[in-house]
Every structure is written in structure tokens, then in C-alpha cells.
Amino acid sequence: MAATRLIALHAGAGSIESVLRRSADYIENGGKTRGGELVLSHECDPLTAPQEFALAKRQYAVKTGRDQGGRDVIGYHLRQSFKPGEIDAETAGKVAWDTAMALTKGRHAFVVAVHVDKAHIHSHTVFNSTSLDCSRKFRNFKRSGLALQKISDTICLSRGLSVIESPRGKGRSYDKWLGNAKPLGNREQLAFAIDSVLPKCKSWEGFIAELKSLGCEARLGARAAVRLPGARRFARLSSLPAGYREGDLRARLSGEMKFEPKPLRETNAKAPRLLIDIQAKMREGYGKGFGQWAKVENVKRMAKTLIYVQESGIDSYEELERKCSDACGGAAAVRRRIRELEIRQGEINGLQKQIGTYGKTLSAYSAYKRSGWDKDFFEANRADIVLHKAAKKYFGEHGSAKNGKLPSISQLREQWAELEKQKRPLYSEYKAANQKFKDLCSAKSNAARMLGVEQNRERPRRSELEI
């Protein structure tokens, strides 16, 4: 299964070559592509692709007399992301290559790079918007993203890969997909801070002083802005929602405007959150106002922890420790099962590859055998003969042949699909088990602080819990 996206690269304010160089440097990163081993190209050299693309642009401008300046689309960035464990890097490169060739019809130079630095293998393709003959440009037609997905799905199906079945709607942005799991943004936190201090203020100057007591920085003037403690940037009050802009705040202070603040969105209403280390925050320079707020917030978090523990049927700290340990073991067990299935799928992928190599090189090896192992014939067909021997060695080492017969590709695909069917529900099971473990760890940490219990600092390894 491959999720796709097509992004237009605009000239912008910089030179064409510099824009293309940034994209090329990113996708050809040796740390992501096994030192450049997973980089392919069509009608260009990966090392000089930006210069070659820029030269084609200049020739296109001379031929057609067209120049759109900073609005000009100088290339396209095509991204394909594959399901974890379903594909190897080499096959992902072939899929990306075939997709780019089908989309551009081979009329545009491109560079393909497969990245293996993440849990899921994904590919990046950058292709020149100008055609090879420098006479025309790629037309980013309406719904080209949908056409790209269909091309990708067709190529995936031809290689026995899964596709996204019955996609619904037009898709959602990452923020909308996260929903209530999305972390609170800078402006949301600022609105919450304003609501916490505004009711006890009678003047604008007093309101600013209260914000500063929380550790905020205020920049007054025509464009008043506030920066929260630890935030990288100031947030202008004019950019906040209605009720939090400077004019609205002054009206709220004077009583001319009645405003009912919305409740602060929480990422998970039932899960306990870790208590704030107030002393550590005060040493970092937070003001007394923050200390007062943190005390109230910690009381709320303690209450939530107690409710969580009671609803979980836990009667003692020892039982909480035991449940936390059991949850860790449960999440690790699901993770190990997923890993076992992924390893077996990888073995099937490897066997399919070797069977394909064996079939393609069989004629050359048979001819070599009939020649009486002639050295000149071997040198002329070295690559095929070596690959054939390697495939035979692989079958012997892995015990692939049963009763002297190799399994068929269709049988292997059925086995792979059955493993995928077993693995799919385990992802959601692991996610729930891991979240339960995290919630119990937070409750245990809070309970230890509330009871004055010395905690065991040893934590489970991240690799045992995360996919």
C-alpha cells in the first residue's frame, strides 16, 4: 500500500538552482539512502540534477519566451509512503520509478530516492517540470493527485502489494486527523493564561503585570504581543480569536463586553497527567503567579489520578505497581508478535525475490552447464551465473525447497496476505496496550509523589514498547 502526494516546487525569491539543490540535498541524504545506494535517476545525473534542470529552464525560456518569475513551477516533488513491513527498499525504488515514468510518460528527467530511516519505507521523486526537449512543461491538471494515486495503486497491485480500499472523503490535515489528541498550541495556551488572570485585574496595566508574573514577556505598542515562558516566538494579540484581542480585552476589563471563555481542550479527559514539578520550574525563572496556578493545577491532576485509580479497581500502591508492570509486559508481548510476523513477511519477500532471480538466470546457467563450464562463457555471462548460484545457495541455507520443489509465487503471496491479516488488528491492540501502560505509569508517578514513596528509576527500554 502506498499513500501518495504531489507537491509543486516554485521558484520563489531564490535562484532556480538553489531551490532545486535544497530538494536534491534532502532526498539524496546518504544517511537515509544507505550512502546513496538507493538513489536512481532518469535522463540526468543525481549529482548534477539541479544544474541540468536549471539549464533546461533557460533553454525553455529561450525557445518559448515565457517567464513567470517567482510564480514559475520549476519541478514537482512526488512522495510515496508504504505500509511498514510490506515492502523492501529495492522494490520501493522500482515502484517509485515505474510511478514516475507513468506519470511523466518518460518525457521529464527525474531523481528517485528511497528513505529507510523511518519505521516505514518511503520514496521521494523530484522531476523537472520542463520536458526533455525543452519545448513544454508538465501540466498539473485538476485532480492530478487522484490520478497519481490511481497510477500508484495499479503499480502496487501488479507487484502483489495492497492498496487503500474505499478511501472516504477528501482526506484530512494532520491536525484534524489528530483531533483531541493534538497538543495545545501556543495561542491556545496563551488564551488559557489570559483567562486565568483577567478576572482579578481592573486595569490594562494590572493585566500586563499579572501576565509578567506568570513568566510571560509582553511587547506593547501598535501591535501588542505576548510570549509564554519557554515559547520561541511572540504571539500578537490581534491574531488571537475574538474575545482575546487587545480591544476585546480592554472591553472585558471595563465591563463593556461579557465573554464566556471556552473550556481548555484536553488531549485525554480520563488519563492522568503527570504532576508539575513546581520547585524546578521556579528555579528556571517562572514567577509567583505561575506557582499559584501550578498548585491549583496539581490539585486537579491529583484528583484525576485518584478517580483513574478507583475506576481501574486498584486498592493499593503495590497493586498499582503490579498492574503497571503487567501492562508493560502485555504491550511488549503484542510488540514481539508483530515483529515475528514482520520477520516472516520479510523472509517471504526475500524468497520471492530469489525465486524471480532463479527463473530469470536459469537459461544462462543451463547454457553454462552445457558448455562444460567454459571459462570464456562464464566471463561473458558472469552476472547471471553468479546470481543463479547465489539463489541456489539461498534455497539451501533457508530450506526453501520442500521435497525438492520450490513454492510458487502465488502460494507465497497467499502466505504473506494471511500474515498481514493476522498482523493488522495487532497494531490497534498494541496502541491500546501501550497507552494503558503510559497512563498507569503517570498514575504511579503521581501516587508516589502524593504518598512520598521512593520510585524505582529503572524504566523499560523504548525499543521493547514502540513499533
C-alpha positions as a printed NumPy array, in Angstrom:
array([[  0.   ,   0.   ,   0.   ],
       [  1.387,   3.43 ,  -0.936],
       [ -0.005,   6.78 ,   0.151],
       [  0.991,   9.458,  -2.366],
       [  1.352,  13.21 ,  -2.53 ],
       [  2.388,  15.583,  -5.328],
       [  3.94 ,  18.933,  -4.334],
       [  4.779,  21.761,  -6.745],
       [  8.176,  23.435,  -6.306],
       [  8.047,  27.173,  -7.054],
       [ 10.965,  29.392,  -7.992],
       [ 10.197,  31.87 ,  -5.213],
       [ 12.701,  34.563,  -4.347],
       [ 15.835,  32.409,  -4.726],
       [ 17.553,  31.118,  -7.837],
       [ 16.111,  28.081,  -9.6  ],
       [ 19.264,  26.096,  -8.952],
       [ 19.275,  26.85 ,  -5.202],
       [ 15.64 ,  25.752,  -4.801],
       [ 16.315,  22.512,  -6.654],
       [ 19.562,  21.946,  -4.751],
       [ 17.745,  22.083,  -1.394],
       [ 15.288,  19.416,  -2.557],
       [ 18.058,  17.263,  -4.023],
       [ 20.198,  17.502,  -0.875],
       [ 17.25 ,  16.377,   1.236],
       [ 16.133,  13.401,  -0.847],
       [ 19.703,  12.211,  -1.637],
       [ 20.844,  12.303,   2.001],
       [ 23.297,   9.425,   2.41 ],
       [ 22.103,   8.679,   5.938],
       [ 18.61 ,   7.998,   4.589],
       [ 19.552,   6.209,   1.351],
       [ 22.299,   3.79 ,   2.508],
       [ 25.051,   6.096,   1.352],
       [ 23.357,   6.831,  -1.975],
       [ 22.77 ,   3.163,  -2.842],
       [ 19.002,   3.748,  -3.084],
       [ 19.183,   6.756,  -5.447],
       [ 18.068,   6.294,  -9.096],
       [ 17.733,   8.769, -11.952],
       [ 16.233,   9.136, -15.429],
       [ 17.911,  11.257, -18.104],
       [ 20.077,  13.098, -15.55 ],
       [ 22.903,  12.549, -13.068],
       [ 21.79 ,  12.742,  -9.401],
       [ 24.906,  14.768,  -8.522],
       [ 24.274,  17.422, -11.169],
       [ 20.47 ,  17.206, -11.482],
       [ 19.799,  20.767, -10.139],
       [ 22.169,  22.278, -12.71 ],
       [ 20.7  ,  20.153, -15.506],
       [ 17.147,  21.136, -14.511],
       [ 18.131,  24.827, -14.399],
       [ 19.764,  24.584, -17.846],
       [ 16.566,  23.076, -19.264],
       [ 14.615,  26.041, -17.802],
       [ 16.878,  28.526, -19.562],
       [ 16.552,  26.687, -22.868],
       [ 12.768,  26.586, -22.42 ],
       [ 12.718,  30.373, -21.815],
       [ 14.773,  30.973, -24.965],
       [ 12.53 ,  28.71 , -27.071],
       [  9.158,  29.936, -25.827],
       [  9.89 ,  33.415, -24.437],
       [  7.837,  32.592, -21.314],
       [  8.935,  33.651, -17.835],
       [  6.609,  33.601, -14.816],
       [  9.211,  34.794, -12.327],
       [  8.714,  33.671,  -8.729],
       [  5.376,  32.018,  -9.589],
       [  7.043,  29.624, -12.009],
       [  6.739,  25.914, -11.129],
       [ 10.26 ,  24.576, -11.641],
       [  9.676,  20.986, -10.551],
       [  7.481,  18.56 ,  -8.674],
       [  8.151,  16.517,  -5.544],
       [  6.354,  13.162,  -5.551],
       [  6.208,  11.246,  -2.269],
       [  5.131,   7.617,  -1.716],
       [  4.825,   6.099,   1.773],
       [  4.483,   2.336,   2.162],
       [  2.955,   0.219,   4.913],
       [  5.595,  -0.952,   7.433],
       [  6.886,  -4.449,   6.664],
       [  5.098,  -4.817,   3.33 ],
       [  7.934,  -3.892,   1.001],
       [ 11.728,  -3.814,   0.843],
       [ 13.756,  -0.775,  -0.169],
       [ 14.718,  -2.103,  -3.609],
       [ 11.104,  -2.878,  -4.546],
       [ 10.02 ,   0.538,  -3.247],
       [ 12.56 ,   2.1  ,  -5.6  ],
       [ 11.155,   0.146,  -8.557],
       [  7.584,   1.144,  -7.663],
       [  8.629,   4.808,  -7.394],
       [ 10.482,   4.576, -10.722],
       [  7.508,   2.983, -12.502],
       [  5.145,   5.572, -10.972],
       [  7.304,   8.482, -12.127],
       [  7.657,   7.004, -15.626],
       [  3.882,   6.513, -15.894],
       [  3.093,  10.   , -14.621],
       [  5.648,  11.816, -16.812],
       [  5.498,   9.295, -19.712],
       [  9.326,   9.368, -19.619],
       [  9.369,  12.898, -21.041],
       [ 10.836,  14.565, -17.94 ],
       [ 14.127,  13.981, -16.127],
       [ 13.759,  12.818, -12.531],
       [ 15.646,  11.555,  -9.482],
       [ 14.23 ,   8.828,  -7.2  ],
       [ 15.487,   8.276,  -3.643],
       [ 14.213,   5.653,  -1.193],
       [ 14.483,   6.556,   2.51 ],
       [ 14.909,   3.811,   5.101],
       [ 15.488,   6.   ,   8.194],
       [ 11.888,   5.681,   9.445],
       [  9.751,   2.772,  10.611],
       [  8.026,   2.836,   7.214],
       [  9.901,   2.822,   3.915],
       [  9.069,   5.818,   1.737],
       [ 10.347,   7.29 ,  -1.523],
       [ 10.891,  10.813,  -2.828],
       [ 10.921,  11.676,  -6.514],
       [ 11.792,  15.114,  -7.855],
       [ 11.137,  15.613, -11.572],
       [ 11.768,  18.576, -13.846],
       [  8.656,  20.477, -14.869],
       [ 10.307,  21.159, -18.242],
       [ 10.303,  18.312, -20.758],
       [ 13.499,  16.744, -22.097],
       [ 13.211,  18.614, -25.426],
       [ 12.663,  21.905, -23.509],
       [  9.56 ,  22.678, -25.569],
       [  6.812,  22.254, -22.951],
       [  6.107,  21.883, -19.25 ],
       [  4.312,  19.284, -17.171],
       [  0.661,  20.183, -16.793],
       [ -0.501,  19.877, -13.196],
       [ -4.091,  19.232, -14.192],
       [ -7.144,  19.278, -11.933],
       [ -7.264,  16.277,  -9.566],
       [ -3.753,  15.241, -10.577],
       [ -3.323,  13.921,  -7.022],
       [ -6.188,  11.456,  -7.594],
       [ -4.688,  10.374, -10.921],
       [ -1.321,   9.86 ,  -9.228],
       [ -2.912,   7.674,  -6.541],
       [ -4.596,   5.519,  -9.214],
       [ -1.298,   5.094, -11.072],
       [  0.436,   4.138,  -7.83 ],
       [ -2.339,   1.679,  -6.893],
       [ -2.145,  -0.005, -10.306],
       [  1.612,  -0.475,  -9.992],
       [  1.294,  -1.747,  -6.414],
       [ -1.336,  -4.302,  -7.424],
       [  0.856,  -5.534, -10.276],
       [  3.559,  -6.322,  -7.701],
       [  1.232,  -8.055,  -5.255],
       [  1.061,  -5.131,  -2.823],
       [ -2.068,  -3.95 ,  -1.056],
       [ -3.872,  -0.68 ,  -1.803],
       [ -6.077,   1.669,   0.188],
       [ -9.572,   0.273,  -0.261],
       [-12.626,   2.565,  -0.449],
       [-10.962,   5.84 ,   0.652],
       [-13.53 ,   8.203,   2.119],
       [-13.827,  11.934,   1.676],
       [-11.12 ,  14.3  ,   0.504],
       [ -8.7  ,  13.457,   3.308],
       [ -7.877,  15.461,   6.399],
       [ -4.978,  17.571,   7.5  ],
       [ -2.708,  16.135,  10.181],
       [ -4.163,  18.49 ,  12.816],
       [ -7.736,  17.444,  12.024],
       [ -6.726,  13.8  ,  11.996],
       [ -5.235,  14.167,  15.48 ],
       [ -8.441,  15.736,  16.82 ],
       [ -8.363,  15.972,  20.61 ],
       [ -5.014,  14.172,  20.662],
       [ -3.425,  17.28 ,  19.13 ],
       [ -1.123,  19.069,  21.624],
       [ -2.223,  22.503,  22.819],
       [ -0.851,  25.196,  20.553],
       [  0.91 ,  28.388,  21.61 ],
       [ -2.193,  30.545,  21.094],
       [ -4.443,  28.096,  22.967],
       [ -2.075,  28.184,  25.933],
       [ -1.921,  31.983,  25.781],
       [ -5.734,  32.227,  25.763],
       [ -5.833,  29.944,  28.815],
       [ -3.246,  32.13 ,  30.607],
       [ -5.285,  35.257,  29.822],
       [ -8.465,  33.676,  31.193],
       [ -6.646,  32.689,  34.393],
       [ -5.502,  36.236,  35.255],
       [ -8.042,  38.587,  33.643],
       [-10.907,  38.172,  36.185],
       [ -8.775,  39.567,  39.042],
       [ -7.49 ,  42.572,  37.06 ],
       [ -9.104,  46.027,  36.984],
       [ -6.843,  47.816,  34.508],
       [ -4.794,  47.121,  31.406],
       [ -1.547,  47.837,  33.287],
       [ -2.541,  45.424,  36.04 ],
       [ -3.389,  42.766,  33.463],
       [  0.057,  43.097,  31.837],
       [  1.701,  42.906,  35.282],
       [ -0.18 ,  39.669,  36.059],
       [  0.939,  38.124,  32.767],
       [  4.54 ,  39.018,  33.589],
       [  4.156,  37.386,  36.998],
       [  3.378,  34.134,  35.175],
       [  6.744,  34.42 ,  33.425],
       [  5.348,  35.889,  30.194],
       [  7.033,  38.63 ,  28.19 ],
       [  4.9  ,  41.484,  26.858],
       [  5.699,  43.72 ,  23.91 ],
       [  3.349,  46.717,  23.86 ],
       [  2.666,  49.222,  21.112],
       [  0.646,  49.305,  17.903],
       [  0.924,  45.501,  17.672],
       [  0.807,  44.185,  21.225],
       [  2.266,  40.695,  21.553],
       [  2.932,  38.216,  24.369],
       [  5.402,  35.348,  24.628],
       [  4.715,  32.479,  27.024],
       [  7.512,  31.032,  29.184],
       [  9.575,  28.67 ,  27.057],
       [  7.889,  29.718,  23.781],
       [ 10.12 ,  30.537,  20.817],
       [  8.028,  33.396,  19.408],
       [  5.723,  36.211,  20.466],
       [  2.037,  35.819,  19.583],
       [  0.282,  39.02 ,  18.52 ],
       [ -2.965,  39.636,  20.373],
       [ -4.551,  40.611,  17.071],
       [ -4.002,  37.026,  15.853],
       [ -5.991,  35.507,  18.735],
       [ -9.694,  34.575,  18.474],
       [-12.43 ,  37.099,  19.211],
       [-12.516,  37.923,  22.905],
       [ -8.729,  37.835,  23.291],
       [ -7.66 ,  40.708,  21.027],
       [ -6.465,  43.911,  22.643],
       [ -9.693,  45.849,  22.066],
       [-11.785,  42.939,  23.359],
       [ -9.576,  42.517,  26.428],
       [ -9.874,  46.218,  27.304],
       [-13.657,  45.944,  26.88 ],
       [-13.717,  42.887,  29.148],
       [-11.681,  44.74 ,  31.769],
       [-14.034,  47.742,  31.708],
       [-17.134,  45.539,  31.834],
       [-18.374,  46.706,  28.419],
       [-18.053,  43.208,  26.997],
       [-19.348,  39.992,  28.519],
       [-17.351,  36.99 ,  27.459],
       [-17.651,  33.324,  28.466],
       [-14.29 ,  31.543,  27.958],
       [-14.389,  28.132,  26.353],
       [-13.106,  25.246,  28.492],
       [ -9.495,  24.271,  27.859],
       [ -9.284,  21.35 ,  25.453],
       [ -7.563,  18.345,  26.965],
       [ -5.896,  15.602,  24.964],
       [ -7.433,  12.799,  27.036],
       [-10.011,  13.675,  29.674],
       [ -9.71 ,  10.39 ,  31.592],
       [ -5.978,   9.77 ,  31.5  ],
       [ -3.968,  11.156,  34.438],
       [ -1.336,  13.778,  33.67 ],
       [  1.991,  13.998,  35.465],
       [  2.192,  16.45 ,  38.36 ],
       [  4.114,  19.66 ,  37.73 ],
       [  7.489,  19.957,  39.471],
       [  6.837,  23.45 ,  40.781],
       [ 10.207,  23.911,  42.506],
       [ 12.112,  23.018,  39.356],
       [ 10.01 ,  25.462,  37.331],
       [ 10.583,  28.231,  39.863],
       [ 14.34 ,  27.652,  39.644],
       [ 14.037,  28.092,  35.864],
       [ 12.727,  31.614,  36.451],
       [  8.937,  31.222,  36.461],
       [  7.118,  33.844,  38.551],
       [  4.952,  33.569,  41.649],
       [  1.801,  33.711,  39.53 ],
       [  2.854,  30.536,  37.769],
       [  3.493,  28.907,  41.136],
       [ -0.044,  29.692,  42.292],
       [ -1.555,  28.382,  39.077],
       [  0.586,  25.209,  39.211],
       [ -0.572,  24.454,  42.769],
       [ -4.215,  24.57 ,  41.684],
       [ -3.429,  22.546,  38.553],
       [ -1.643,  19.88 ,  40.59 ],
       [ -4.662,  19.528,  42.859],
       [ -6.791,  18.879,  39.757],
       [ -4.305,  16.314,  38.469],
       [ -4.199,  14.564,  41.838],
       [ -7.988,  14.312,  41.839],
       [ -7.955,  12.935,  38.299],
       [ -5.313,  10.389,  39.311],
       [ -7.435,   9.195,  42.251],
       [-10.504,   8.858,  40.021],
       [ -8.491,   6.906,  37.435],
       [ -7.088,   4.555,  40.092],
       [-10.532,   3.949,  41.618],
       [-12.168,   3.303,  38.236],
       [ -9.362,   0.838,  37.462],
       [-10.21 ,  -1.132,  40.623],
       [ -6.816,  -0.528,  42.261],
       [ -6.79 ,  -0.557,  46.091],
       [ -3.103,  -0.115,  46.954],
       [  0.153,   1.305,  45.654],
       [  1.576,  -2.233,  45.401],
       [ -1.308,  -3.262,  43.155],
       [ -0.72 ,  -0.171,  41.026],
       [  2.934,  -1.166,  40.632],
       [  1.928,  -4.703,  39.673],
       [ -0.628,  -3.515,  37.097],
       [  1.923,  -1.134,  35.634],
       [  4.421,  -3.999,  35.281],
       [  1.74 ,  -6.286,  33.774],
       [  0.753,  -3.572,  31.274],
       [  4.395,  -3.202,  30.236],
       [  4.635,  -6.963,  29.678],
       [  1.355,  -7.024,  27.758],
       [  2.448,  -4.255,  25.381],
       [  5.846,  -5.909,  24.876],
       [  4.189,  -9.278,  24.11 ],
       [  1.998,  -7.739,  21.387],
       [  5.034,  -5.919,  20.   ],
       [  7.017,  -9.176,  19.833],
       [  4.159, -10.914,  17.999],
       [  4.027,  -8.091,  15.439],
       [  7.783,  -8.323,  14.989],
       [  7.609, -12.106,  14.461],
       [  5.023, -11.642,  11.705],
       [  7.082,  -8.86 ,  10.106],
       [ 10.2  , -11.059,  10.105],
       [  8.296, -13.893,   8.441],
       [  6.904, -11.492,   5.843],
       [ 10.449, -10.284,   5.197],
       [ 11.554, -13.879,   4.665],
       [  8.734, -14.385,   2.158],
       [  9.713, -11.19 ,   0.329],
       [ 13.313, -12.411,   0.182],
       [ 12.261, -15.837,  -1.096],
       [ 10.06 , -14.264,  -3.798],
       [ 12.995, -12.16 ,  -4.929],
       [ 15.329, -15.166,  -5.104],
       [ 12.763, -17.279,  -6.977],
       [ 12.395, -14.478,  -9.52 ],
       [ 16.186, -14.227,  -9.888],
       [ 16.464, -18.017, -10.233],
       [ 13.911, -18.071, -13.054],
       [ 15.473, -15.14 , -14.928],
       [ 19.013, -16.58 , -14.807],
       [ 18.17 , -20.273, -15.324],
       [ 18.706, -20.22 , -19.097],
       [ 22.174, -18.642, -18.769],
       [ 23.213, -21.125, -16.085],
       [ 21.899, -24.106, -18.109],
       [ 23.839, -22.925, -21.148],
       [ 26.947, -22.55 , -18.964],
       [ 26.476, -26.13 , -17.75 ],
       [ 26.062, -27.422, -21.324],
       [ 29.286, -25.628, -22.333],
       [ 31.193, -27.861, -19.942],
       [ 31.745, -24.973, -17.528],
       [ 33.639, -22.998, -20.175],
       [ 35.598, -20.072, -18.644],
       [ 35.013, -17.711, -21.573],
       [ 31.267, -18.348, -21.403],
       [ 31.383, -17.698, -17.645],
       [ 33.124, -14.336, -18.112],
       [ 30.597, -13.311, -20.771],
       [ 27.657, -14.203, -18.513],
       [ 29.231, -13.679, -15.103],
       [ 26.401, -11.588, -13.577],
       [ 23.599, -14.053, -14.389],
       [ 25.618, -17.105, -13.362],
       [ 26.698, -15.59 , -10.041],
       [ 23.128, -14.527,  -9.25 ],
       [ 21.842, -18.007, -10.105],
       [ 24.379, -19.657,  -7.803],
       [ 23.509, -17.206,  -5.028],
       [ 19.802, -18.054,  -5.398],
       [ 20.521, -21.796,  -5.192],
       [ 22.674, -21.217,  -2.113],
       [ 19.877, -19.179,  -0.537],
       [ 17.375, -22.009,  -1.083],
       [ 19.758, -24.495,   0.535],
       [ 20.567, -22.336,   3.551],
       [ 16.941, -21.448,   4.263],
       [ 15.427, -24.855,   3.499],
       [ 13.075, -23.23 ,   1.   ],
       [ 12.592, -26.288,  -1.199],
       [ 10.277, -28.998,   0.153],
       [ 10.612, -32.407,  -1.492],
       [ 12.974, -30.772,  -3.969],
       [ 10.329, -28.308,  -5.157],
       [ 10.12 , -24.554,  -4.563],
       [  6.811, -22.931,  -3.571],
       [  5.046, -20.931,  -6.285],
       [  4.838, -17.14 ,  -6.19 ],
       [  1.044, -17.361,  -5.79 ],
       [  1.463, -19.594,  -2.723],
       [  3.933, -17.146,  -1.198],
       [  1.585, -14.241,  -1.836],
       [ -1.23 , -16.117,  -0.107],
       [  1.028, -16.788,   2.891],
       [  2.049, -13.112,   3.003],
       [ -1.596, -11.985,   2.834],
       [ -2.55 , -14.356,   5.676],
       [  0.257, -12.946,   7.854],
       [ -0.913,  -9.417,   7.036],
       [ -4.445, -10.377,   8.043],
       [ -3.128, -11.582,  11.409],
       [ -0.933,  -8.522,  11.881],
       [ -3.457,  -5.778,  11.063],
       [ -5.569,  -5.998,  14.266],
       [ -2.411,  -6.26 ,  16.376],
       [ -1.469,  -2.637,  15.622],
       [ -4.603,  -1.255,  17.305],
       [ -4.197,  -3.79 ,  20.125],
       [ -0.621,  -2.633,  20.673],
       [ -1.633,   1.033,  20.589],
       [ -4.274,   0.447,  23.288],
       [ -1.904,  -1.65 ,  25.419],
       [  0.888,   0.899,  25.167],
       [ -1.468,   3.77 ,  26.043],
       [ -2.712,   1.826,  29.076],
       [  0.884,   1.33 ,  30.19 ],
       [  1.639,   5.062,  29.826],
       [ -1.481,   6.029,  31.791],
       [ -0.615,   3.601,  34.591],
       [  2.959,   4.937,  34.67 ],
       [  1.639,   8.5  ,  35.05 ],
       [ -0.747,   7.38 ,  37.815],
       [  2.072,   5.501,  39.557],
       [  4.412,   8.502,  39.403],
       [  1.724,  10.84 ,  40.768],
       [  0.758,   8.391,  43.504],
       [  4.395,   8.014,  44.544],
       [  4.743,  11.792,  44.929],
       [  1.463,  12.049,  46.811],
       [  2.444,   9.207,  49.188],
       [  6.133,  10.102,  49.446],
       [  7.208,   6.74 ,  48.021],
       [ 10.721,   6.389,  46.584],
       [ 10.313,   5.278,  42.97 ],
       [ 12.348,   2.736,  41.062],
       [ 14.069,   4.772,  38.349],
       [ 14.614,   1.838,  36.031],
       [ 12.339,   2.158,  33.018],
       [ 11.595,  -0.353,  30.255],
       [ 13.588,   0.084,  27.075],
       [ 11.849,   2.154,  24.414],
       [ 12.617,  -0.448,  21.749],
       [ 10.609,  -3.047,  23.655],
       [  7.472,  -0.919,  23.709],
       [  7.345,   1.053,  20.468],
       [  6.884,  -0.054,  16.922]])
